[in-house]
Structures are given as structure tokens and as C-alpha cells.
Amino acid sequence: MDGTNGVKAYVSQPSGIRVRAKADNAGPRAWGGPTIDFFDAGGKKAFSLTRPGAEFYKARLWIPSFH
């Protein structure tokens, strides 16, 4: 991907869509972060979703047609 440190979850779908959660070391729990990153099949970052106050550690994509 992009050499990011602190990756806690990385999911790759058969379609090539990828999802990543990483620690930001800024919240009350250093092991999580409030943002989930989404990547297209080519590995280019498509968008990110942030939930203020959240501490994501794992990520799973339940519906491949999330977009």
C-alpha cells in the first residue's frame, strides 16, 4: 500500500477493494484510531471515513457494495 505504520486491520475483497484501520496514537487508547481508509482495486486511496471519538482496532467489510 503506502508504507503506513500502525496498521491494525487490513481487508482485501475479491473485487480488489481494500479497507484499512490504523492506530493514530492520539486517543485515549493508543492502539486504535477514529478513521477507516478505503482503497480501490489498484491500491489508490479512494476515501476515508472518520467517526470522532471512535477507536477502531479491527475492520471487516460486510457489504462489498459499500460505496
Order of alpha helices (4+ residues) and beta strands (2+ residues): beta-beta-beta-beta
